Amino acid sequence: MKKRRLKRWVKVVLTLVVIYISFFIWKQAGIVGRLSQTSDFYLVMCWLTWIYLLIGQVFIYKKIWE
């Protein structure tokens, strides 16, 4: 099966969308961090948020630009 390649402008648009989503998640991380002091559910959400922000984006960018 032939692998399809994304055009350069599509890669740029996808990268900008990921940056926008990551900025939104980063803004919400403060709220989730405050809520995590009283609830274990929000503590897990806080951990997942920071794992995505620190590691997850690298994998997404790698998939887009390879």
PyMOL Python script that loads the backbone (N, CA, C, O; Angstrom):
from pymol import cmd

cmd.read_pdbstr("""\
ATOM      1  N   MET A   1       0.840  -1.176   0.000  1.00  0.00           N
ATOM      2  CA  MET A   1       0.000   0.000   0.000  1.00  0.00           C
ATOM      3  C   MET A   1       0.883   1.236   0.000  1.00  0.00           C
ATOM      4  O   MET A   1       1.827   1.341   0.783  1.00  0.00           O
ATOM      5  N   LYS A   2       0.567   2.168  -0.885  1.00  0.00           N
ATOM      6  CA  LYS A   2       1.367   3.376  -1.024  1.00  0.00           C
ATOM      7  C   LYS A   2       1.061   4.356   0.103  1.00  0.00           C
ATOM      8  O   LYS A   2      -0.097   4.600   0.440  1.00  0.00           O
ATOM      9  N   LYS A   3       2.127   4.913   0.676  1.00  0.00           N
ATOM     10  CA  LYS A   3       1.976   5.880   1.753  1.00  0.00           C
ATOM     11  C   LYS A   3       1.721   7.259   1.151  1.00  0.00           C
ATOM     12  O   LYS A   3       2.422   7.674   0.228  1.00  0.00           O
ATOM     13  N   ARG A   4       0.736   7.960   1.664  1.00  0.00           N
ATOM     14  CA  ARG A   4       0.426   9.293   1.160  1.00  0.00           C
ATOM     15  C   ARG A   4       1.211  10.332   1.938  1.00  0.00           C
ATOM     16  O   ARG A   4       1.394  10.197   3.148  1.00  0.00           O
ATOM     17  N   ARG A   5       1.668  11.351   1.266  1.00  0.00           N
ATOM     18  CA  ARG A   5       2.429  12.435   1.877  1.00  0.00           C
ATOM     19  C   ARG A   5       1.561  13.678   1.983  1.00  0.00           C
ATOM     20  O   ARG A   5       0.752  13.966   1.101  1.00  0.00           O
ATOM     21  N   LEU A   6       1.738  14.403   3.063  1.00  0.00           N
ATOM     22  CA  LEU A   6       1.029  15.665   3.222  1.00  0.00           C
ATOM     23  C   LEU A   6       1.799  16.766   2.506  1.00  0.00           C
ATOM     24  O   LEU A   6       3.030  16.762   2.467  1.00  0.00           O
ATOM     25  N   LYS A   7       1.049  17.712   1.938  1.00  0.00           N
ATOM     26  CA  LYS A   7       1.699  18.854   1.317  1.00  0.00           C
ATOM     27  C   LYS A   7       2.233  19.778   2.401  1.00  0.00           C
ATOM     28  O   LYS A   7       1.784  19.732   3.546  1.00  0.00           O
ATOM     29  N   ARG A   8       3.184  20.606   2.036  1.00  0.00           N
ATOM     30  CA  ARG A   8       3.844  21.468   3.006  1.00  0.00           C
ATOM     31  C   ARG A   8       2.859  22.417   3.692  1.00  0.00           C
ATOM     32  O   ARG A   8       2.959  22.625   4.901  1.00  0.00           O
ATOM     33  N   TRP A   9       1.920  22.993   2.959  1.00  0.00           N
ATOM     34  CA  TRP A   9       0.993  23.943   3.575  1.00  0.00           C
ATOM     35  C   TRP A   9       0.069  23.244   4.568  1.00  0.00           C
ATOM     36  O   TRP A   9      -0.352  23.852   5.553  1.00  0.00           O
ATOM     37  N   VAL A  10      -0.251  21.970   4.319  1.00  0.00           N
ATOM     38  CA  VAL A  10      -1.077  21.202   5.253  1.00  0.00           C
ATOM     39  C   VAL A  10      -0.290  20.932   6.534  1.00  0.00           C
ATOM     40  O   VAL A  10      -0.845  20.988   7.631  1.00  0.00           O
ATOM     41  N   LYS A  11       0.992  20.643   6.395  1.00  0.00           N
ATOM     42  CA  LYS A  11       1.831  20.421   7.566  1.00  0.00           C
ATOM     43  C   LYS A  11       1.914  21.684   8.423  1.00  0.00           C
ATOM     44  O   LYS A  11       1.859  21.614   9.651  1.00  0.00           O
ATOM     45  N   VAL A  12       2.046  22.836   7.766  1.00  0.00           N
ATOM     46  CA  VAL A  12       2.125  24.100   8.500  1.00  0.00           C
ATOM     47  C   VAL A  12       0.811  24.367   9.225  1.00  0.00           C
ATOM     48  O   VAL A  12       0.820  24.779  10.385  1.00  0.00           O
ATOM     49  N   VAL A  13      -0.309  24.139   8.563  1.00  0.00           N
ATOM     50  CA  VAL A  13      -1.617  24.364   9.182  1.00  0.00           C
ATOM     51  C   VAL A  13      -1.813  23.415  10.367  1.00  0.00           C
ATOM     52  O   VAL A  13      -2.274  23.841  11.426  1.00  0.00           O
ATOM     53  N   LEU A  14      -1.474  22.153  10.205  1.00  0.00           N
ATOM     54  CA  LEU A  14      -1.598  21.187  11.306  1.00  0.00           C
ATOM     55  C   LEU A  14      -0.700  21.570  12.479  1.00  0.00           C
ATOM     56  O   LEU A  14      -1.100  21.431  13.635  1.00  0.00           O
ATOM     57  N   THR A  15       0.502  22.048  12.195  1.00  0.00           N
ATOM     58  CA  THR A  15       1.403  22.491  13.252  1.00  0.00           C
ATOM     59  C   THR A  15       0.816  23.671  14.010  1.00  0.00           C
ATOM     60  O   THR A  15       0.891  23.714  15.238  1.00  0.00           O
ATOM     61  N   LEU A  16       0.236  24.626  13.300  1.00  0.00           N
ATOM     62  CA  LEU A  16      -0.392  25.779  13.957  1.00  0.00           C
ATOM     63  C   LEU A  16      -1.594  25.359  14.800  1.00  0.00           C
ATOM     64  O   LEU A  16      -1.826  25.922  15.870  1.00  0.00           O
ATOM     65  N   VAL A  17      -2.356  24.378  14.331  1.00  0.00           N
ATOM     66  CA  VAL A  17      -3.498  23.873  15.102  1.00  0.00           C
ATOM     67  C   VAL A  17      -3.011  23.205  16.389  1.00  0.00           C
ATOM     68  O   VAL A  17      -3.601  23.403  17.452  1.00  0.00           O
ATOM     69  N   VAL A  18      -1.943  22.418  16.298  1.00  0.00           N
ATOM     70  CA  VAL A  18      -1.398  21.759  17.491  1.00  0.00           C
ATOM     71  C   VAL A  18      -0.874  22.800  18.475  1.00  0.00           C
ATOM     72  O   VAL A  18      -1.064  22.652  19.682  1.00  0.00           O
ATOM     73  N   ILE A  19      -0.218  23.848  17.981  1.00  0.00           N
ATOM     74  CA  ILE A  19       0.269  24.914  18.862  1.00  0.00           C
ATOM     75  C   ILE A  19      -0.893  25.604  19.548  1.00  0.00           C
ATOM     76  O   ILE A  19      -0.823  25.882  20.746  1.00  0.00           O
ATOM     77  N   TYR A  20      -1.964  25.887  18.813  1.00  0.00           N
ATOM     78  CA  TYR A  20      -3.140  26.539  19.403  1.00  0.00           C
ATOM     79  C   TYR A  20      -3.780  25.652  20.472  1.00  0.00           C
ATOM     80  O   TYR A  20      -4.117  26.132  21.554  1.00  0.00           O
ATOM     81  N   ILE A  21      -3.948  24.376  20.176  1.00  0.00           N
ATOM     82  CA  ILE A  21      -4.541  23.445  21.143  1.00  0.00           C
ATOM     83  C   ILE A  21      -3.653  23.318  22.379  1.00  0.00           C
ATOM     84  O   ILE A  21      -4.154  23.274  23.502  1.00  0.00           O
ATOM     85  N   SER A  22      -2.348  23.259  22.177  1.00  0.00           N
ATOM     86  CA  SER A  22      -1.426  23.156  23.305  1.00  0.00           C
ATOM     87  C   SER A  22      -1.473  24.405  24.177  1.00  0.00           C
ATOM     88  O   SER A  22      -1.395  24.307  25.402  1.00  0.00           O
ATOM     89  N   PHE A  23      -1.600  25.573  23.560  1.00  0.00           N
ATOM     90  CA  PHE A  23      -1.722  26.810  24.337  1.00  0.00           C
ATOM     91  C   PHE A  23      -3.000  26.799  25.166  1.00  0.00           C
ATOM     92  O   PHE A  23      -2.994  27.215  26.325  1.00  0.00           O
ATOM     93  N   PHE A  24      -4.096  26.325  24.576  1.00  0.00           N
ATOM     94  CA  PHE A  24      -5.361  26.230  25.305  1.00  0.00           C
ATOM     95  C   PHE A  24      -5.240  25.260  26.482  1.00  0.00           C
ATOM     96  O   PHE A  24      -5.718  25.551  27.578  1.00  0.00           O
ATOM     97  N   ILE A  25      -4.610  24.125  26.259  1.00  0.00           N
ATOM     98  CA  ILE A  25      -4.418  23.141  27.331  1.00  0.00           C
ATOM     99  C   ILE A  25      -3.533  23.728  28.424  1.00  0.00           C
ATOM    100  O   ILE A  25      -3.791  23.516  29.609  1.00  0.00           O
ATOM    101  N   TRP A  26      -2.497  24.461  28.040  1.00  0.00           N
ATOM    102  CA  TRP A  26      -1.608  25.077  29.018  1.00  0.00           C
ATOM    103  C   TRP A  26      -2.359  26.085  29.888  1.00  0.00           C
ATOM    104  O   TRP A  26      -2.135  26.158  31.096  1.00  0.00           O
ATOM    105  N   LYS A  27      -3.256  26.865  29.264  1.00  0.00           N
ATOM    106  CA  LYS A  27      -4.054  27.825  30.029  1.00  0.00           C
ATOM    107  C   LYS A  27      -4.978  27.107  31.013  1.00  0.00           C
ATOM    108  O   LYS A  27      -5.190  27.601  32.120  1.00  0.00           O
ATOM    109  N   GLN A  28      -5.526  25.963  30.636  1.00  0.00           N
ATOM    110  CA  GLN A  28      -6.425  25.214  31.505  1.00  0.00           C
ATOM    111  C   GLN A  28      -5.679  24.443  32.585  1.00  0.00           C
ATOM    112  O   GLN A  28      -6.280  24.041  33.581  1.00  0.00           O
ATOM    113  N   ALA A  29      -4.378  24.232  32.402  1.00  0.00           N
ATOM    114  CA  ALA A  29      -3.594  23.463  33.373  1.00  0.00           C
ATOM    115  C   ALA A  29      -3.572  24.147  34.739  1.00  0.00           C
ATOM    116  O   ALA A  29      -3.526  23.468  35.765  1.00  0.00           O
ATOM    117  N   GLY A  30      -3.604  25.463  34.768  1.00  0.00           N
ATOM    118  CA  GLY A  30      -3.631  26.171  36.040  1.00  0.00           C
ATOM    119  C   GLY A  30      -4.906  25.916  36.815  1.00  0.00           C
ATOM    120  O   GLY A  30      -4.879  25.732  38.032  1.00  0.00           O
ATOM    121  N   ILE A  31      -6.018  25.904  36.111  1.00  0.00           N
ATOM    122  CA  ILE A  31      -7.310  25.631  36.748  1.00  0.00           C
ATOM    123  C   ILE A  31      -7.345  24.199  37.265  1.00  0.00           C
ATOM    124  O   ILE A  31      -7.775  23.946  38.390  1.00  0.00           O
ATOM    125  N   VAL A  32      -6.891  23.266  36.436  1.00  0.00           N
ATOM    126  CA  VAL A  32      -6.873  21.855  36.840  1.00  0.00           C
ATOM    127  C   VAL A  32      -5.913  21.653  38.016  1.00  0.00           C
ATOM    128  O   VAL A  32      -6.175  20.837  38.899  1.00  0.00           O
ATOM    129  N   GLY A  33      -4.810  22.389  38.025  1.00  0.00           N
ATOM    130  CA  GLY A  33      -3.857  22.284  39.122  1.00  0.00           C
ATOM    131  C   GLY A  33      -4.458  22.723  40.446  1.00  0.00           C
ATOM    132  O   GLY A  33      -4.203  22.108  41.482  1.00  0.00           O
ATOM    133  N   ARG A  34      -5.263  23.794  40.415  1.00  0.00           N
ATOM    134  CA  ARG A  34      -5.927  24.228  41.641  1.00  0.00           C
ATOM    135  C   ARG A  34      -6.955  23.211  42.105  1.00  0.00           C
ATOM    136  O   ARG A  34      -7.092  22.970  43.304  1.00  0.00           O
ATOM    137  N   LEU A  35      -7.675  22.616  41.170  1.00  0.00           N
ATOM    138  CA  LEU A  35      -8.688  21.620  41.519  1.00  0.00           C
ATOM    139  C   LEU A  35      -8.064  20.314  41.999  1.00  0.00           C
ATOM    140  O   LEU A  35      -8.691  19.561  42.743  1.00  0.00           O
ATOM    141  N   SER A  36      -6.828  20.046  41.574  1.00  0.00           N
ATOM    142  CA  SER A  36      -6.187  18.777  41.940  1.00  0.00           C
ATOM    143  C   SER A  36      -5.816  18.716  43.418  1.00  0.00           C
ATOM    144  O   SER A  36      -5.499  17.642  43.928  1.00  0.00           O
ATOM    145  N   GLN A  37      -5.849  19.842  44.105  1.00  0.00           N
ATOM    146  CA  GLN A  37      -5.530  19.836  45.530  1.00  0.00           C
ATOM    147  C   GLN A  37      -6.621  19.166  46.353  1.00  0.00           C
ATOM    148  O   GLN A  37      -6.383  18.752  47.488  1.00  0.00           O
ATOM    149  N   THR A  38      -7.816  19.061  45.783  1.00  0.00           N
ATOM    150  CA  THR A  38      -8.930  18.484  46.535  1.00  0.00           C
ATOM    151  C   THR A  38      -9.473  17.195  45.939  1.00  0.00           C
ATOM    152  O   THR A  38     -10.296  16.535  46.573  1.00  0.00           O
ATOM    153  N   SER A  39      -9.039  16.813  44.736  1.00  0.00           N
ATOM    154  CA  SER A  39      -9.628  15.654  44.078  1.00  0.00           C
ATOM    155  C   SER A  39      -8.550  14.841  43.362  1.00  0.00           C
ATOM    156  O   SER A  39      -7.687  15.400  42.684  1.00  0.00           O
ATOM    157  N   ASP A  40      -8.607  13.529  43.516  1.00  0.00           N
ATOM    158  CA  ASP A  40      -7.661  12.649  42.839  1.00  0.00           C
ATOM    159  C   ASP A  40      -7.897  12.617  41.333  1.00  0.00           C
ATOM    160  O   ASP A  40      -6.947  12.452  40.567  1.00  0.00           O
ATOM    161  N   PHE A  41      -9.137  12.772  40.896  1.00  0.00           N
ATOM    162  CA  PHE A  41      -9.442  12.795  39.466  1.00  0.00           C
ATOM    163  C   PHE A  41      -8.707  13.951  38.785  1.00  0.00           C
ATOM    164  O   PHE A  41      -8.101  13.769  37.729  1.00  0.00           O
ATOM    165  N   TYR A  42      -8.761  15.132  39.391  1.00  0.00           N
ATOM    166  CA  TYR A  42      -8.092  16.291  38.809  1.00  0.00           C
ATOM    167  C   TYR A  42      -6.572  16.180  38.926  1.00  0.00           C
ATOM    168  O   TYR A  42      -5.844  16.764  38.123  1.00  0.00           O
ATOM    169  N   LEU A  43      -6.094  15.438  39.915  1.00  0.00           N
ATOM    170  CA  LEU A  43      -4.664  15.207  40.019  1.00  0.00           C
ATOM    171  C   LEU A  43      -4.173  14.383  38.825  1.00  0.00           C
ATOM    172  O   LEU A  43      -3.133  14.687  38.242  1.00  0.00           O
ATOM    173  N   VAL A  44      -4.920  13.352  38.471  1.00  0.00           N
ATOM    174  CA  VAL A  44      -4.573  12.544  37.294  1.00  0.00           C
ATOM    175  C   VAL A  44      -4.661  13.384  36.026  1.00  0.00           C
ATOM    176  O   VAL A  44      -3.801  13.282  35.150  1.00  0.00           O
ATOM    177  N   MET A  45      -5.698  14.213  35.925  1.00  0.00           N
ATOM    178  CA  MET A  45      -5.841  15.091  34.760  1.00  0.00           C
ATOM    179  C   MET A  45      -4.666  16.064  34.658  1.00  0.00           C
ATOM    180  O   MET A  45      -4.185  16.354  33.563  1.00  0.00           O
ATOM    181  N   CYS A  46      -4.214  16.560  35.797  1.00  0.00           N
ATOM    182  CA  CYS A  46      -3.074  17.474  35.821  1.00  0.00           C
ATOM    183  C   CYS A  46      -1.811  16.775  35.323  1.00  0.00           C
ATOM    184  O   CYS A  46      -1.059  17.342  34.531  1.00  0.00           O
ATOM    185  N   TRP A  47      -1.577  15.550  35.781  1.00  0.00           N
ATOM    186  CA  TRP A  47      -0.423  14.781  35.327  1.00  0.00           C
ATOM    187  C   TRP A  47      -0.483  14.524  33.820  1.00  0.00           C
ATOM    188  O   TRP A  47       0.512  14.692  33.114  1.00  0.00           O
ATOM    189  N   LEU A  48      -1.647  14.120  33.339  1.00  0.00           N
ATOM    190  CA  LEU A  48      -1.792  13.849  31.900  1.00  0.00           C
ATOM    191  C   LEU A  48      -1.589  15.114  31.075  1.00  0.00           C
ATOM    192  O   LEU A  48      -1.015  15.067  29.988  1.00  0.00           O
ATOM    193  N   THR A  49      -2.057  16.232  31.590  1.00  0.00           N
ATOM    194  CA  THR A  49      -1.878  17.504  30.891  1.00  0.00           C
ATOM    195  C   THR A  49      -0.400  17.825  30.727  1.00  0.00           C
ATOM    196  O   THR A  49       0.043  18.170  29.631  1.00  0.00           O
ATOM    197  N   TRP A  50       0.362  17.715  31.802  1.00  0.00           N
ATOM    198  CA  TRP A  50       1.776  18.048  31.721  1.00  0.00           C
ATOM    199  C   TRP A  50       2.567  17.022  30.921  1.00  0.00           C
ATOM    200  O   TRP A  50       3.548  17.377  30.267  1.00  0.00           O
ATOM    201  N   ILE A  51       2.164  15.765  30.960  1.00  0.00           N
ATOM    202  CA  ILE A  51       2.836  14.762  30.125  1.00  0.00           C
ATOM    203  C   ILE A  51       2.623  15.084  28.649  1.00  0.00           C
ATOM    204  O   ILE A  51       3.551  14.986  27.847  1.00  0.00           O
ATOM    205  N   TYR A  52       1.394  15.470  28.292  1.00  0.00           N
ATOM    206  CA  TYR A  52       1.139  15.854  26.906  1.00  0.00           C
ATOM    207  C   TYR A  52       1.962  17.086  26.526  1.00  0.00           C
ATOM    208  O   TYR A  52       2.577  17.125  25.461  1.00  0.00           O
ATOM    209  N   LEU A  53       1.966  18.081  27.397  1.00  0.00           N
ATOM    210  CA  LEU A  53       2.663  19.318  27.069  1.00  0.00           C
ATOM    211  C   LEU A  53       4.171  19.118  26.947  1.00  0.00           C
ATOM    212  O   LEU A  53       4.816  19.799  26.150  1.00  0.00           O
ATOM    213  N   LEU A  54       4.740  18.204  27.716  1.00  0.00           N
ATOM    214  CA  LEU A  54       6.180  18.008  27.679  1.00  0.00           C
ATOM    215  C   LEU A  54       6.630  16.964  26.660  1.00  0.00           C
ATOM    216  O   LEU A  54       7.696  17.109  26.062  1.00  0.00           O
ATOM    217  N   ILE A  55       5.833  15.912  26.453  1.00  0.00           N
ATOM    218  CA  ILE A  55       6.274  14.799  25.604  1.00  0.00           C
ATOM    219  C   ILE A  55       5.365  14.600  24.388  1.00  0.00           C
ATOM    220  O   ILE A  55       5.847  14.345  23.285  1.00  0.00           O
ATOM    221  N   GLY A  56       4.072  14.716  24.588  1.00  0.00           N
ATOM    222  CA  GLY A  56       3.113  14.379  23.539  1.00  0.00           C
ATOM    223  C   GLY A  56       3.246  15.194  22.272  1.00  0.00           C
ATOM    224  O   GLY A  56       3.061  14.675  21.172  1.00  0.00           O
ATOM    225  N   GLN A  57       3.568  16.473  22.421  1.00  0.00           N
ATOM    226  CA  GLN A  57       3.696  17.315  21.246  1.00  0.00           C
ATOM    227  C   GLN A  57       4.836  16.873  20.337  1.00  0.00           C
ATOM    228  O   GLN A  57       4.738  16.969  19.113  1.00  0.00           O
ATOM    229  N   VAL A  58       5.906  16.394  20.938  1.00  0.00           N
ATOM    230  CA  VAL A  58       7.052  15.946  20.147  1.00  0.00           C
ATOM    231  C   VAL A  58       6.650  14.815  19.216  1.00  0.00           C
ATOM    232  O   VAL A  58       7.036  14.807  18.047  1.00  0.00           O
ATOM    233  N   PHE A  59       5.883  13.866  19.718  1.00  0.00           N
ATOM    234  CA  PHE A  59       5.440  12.755  18.888  1.00  0.00           C
ATOM    235  C   PHE A  59       4.478  13.207  17.796  1.00  0.00           C
ATOM    236  O   PHE A  59       4.518  12.693  16.678  1.00  0.00           O
ATOM    237  N   ILE A  60       3.621  14.160  18.114  1.00  0.00           N
ATOM    238  CA  ILE A  60       2.687  14.670  17.105  1.00  0.00           C
ATOM    239  C   ILE A  60       3.445  15.391  15.998  1.00  0.00           C
ATOM    240  O   ILE A  60       3.177  15.170  14.817  1.00  0.00           O
ATOM    241  N   TYR A  61       4.395  16.259  16.374  1.00  0.00           N
ATOM    242  CA  TYR A  61       5.173  16.963  15.357  1.00  0.00           C
ATOM    243  C   TYR A  61       5.992  16.007  14.523  1.00  0.00           C
ATOM    244  O   TYR A  61       6.145  16.203  13.317  1.00  0.00           O
ATOM    245  N   LYS A  62       6.521  14.971  15.155  1.00  0.00           N
ATOM    246  CA  LYS A  62       7.302  13.969  14.415  1.00  0.00           C
ATOM    247  C   LYS A  62       6.439  13.279  13.363  1.00  0.00           C
ATOM    248  O   LYS A  62       6.872  13.080  12.228  1.00  0.00           O
ATOM    249  N   LYS A  63       5.208  12.913  13.750  1.00  0.00           N
ATOM    250  CA  LYS A  63       4.293  12.257  12.803  1.00  0.00           C
ATOM    251  C   LYS A  63       3.905  13.181  11.658  1.00  0.00           C
ATOM    252  O   LYS A  63       3.784  12.741  10.515  1.00  0.00           O
ATOM    253  N   ILE A  64       3.709  14.464  11.961  1.00  0.00           N
ATOM    254  CA  ILE A  64       3.323  15.419  10.918  1.00  0.00           C
ATOM    255  C   ILE A  64       4.466  15.644   9.934  1.00  0.00           C
ATOM    256  O   ILE A  64       4.249  15.642   8.722  1.00  0.00           O
ATOM    257  N   TRP A  65       5.674  15.836  10.441  1.00  0.00           N
ATOM    258  CA  TRP A  65       6.790  16.272   9.592  1.00  0.00           C
ATOM    259  C   TRP A  65       7.670  15.147   9.060  1.00  0.00           C
ATOM    260  O   TRP A  65       8.624  15.430   8.336  1.00  0.00           O
ATOM    261  N   GLU A  66       7.399  13.902   9.379  1.00  0.00           N
ATOM    262  CA  GLU A  66       8.264  12.844   8.839  1.00  0.00           C
ATOM    263  C   GLU A  66       7.941  12.511   7.421  1.00  0.00           C
ATOM    264  O   GLU A  66       8.582  11.642   6.830  1.00  0.00           O
TER     265      GLU A  66
END
""", "prot")
cmd.dss("prot")
cmd.show_as("cartoon", "prot")
cmd.util.cbc("prot")
cmd.orient("prot")
